[in-house]
Amino acid sequence: MTRSRLIQIWFAAIALIVAASIAFGASVTVGTAAMLSALCLVPPAILLLLWHDVLPPTVAQVLHDADRDA
């Protein structure tokens, strides 16, 4: 699973939660809107900061030089 795909799934889940809460008649106040915005934006931002594109080499790759040209 890629980072961008996970973020897309997160935004879709938040959109479904917002749509369901409006459909069930929840009152949307400024505080509720701010909380939903924070729930929607903070986890993907943390994910972008913590999920590195390049993985560190494994022990086997270091010991056996997996990238060596034959």
Residue pairs with C-beta under 8 A, 6 or more apart in sequence:
3 47
3 48
3 51
3 53
6 47
7 44
7 47
7 48
10 40
10 43
10 44
10 47
11 40
11 44
14 36
14 39
14 40
17 36
18 36
21 28
22 28
26 32
57 66
60 66
61 67
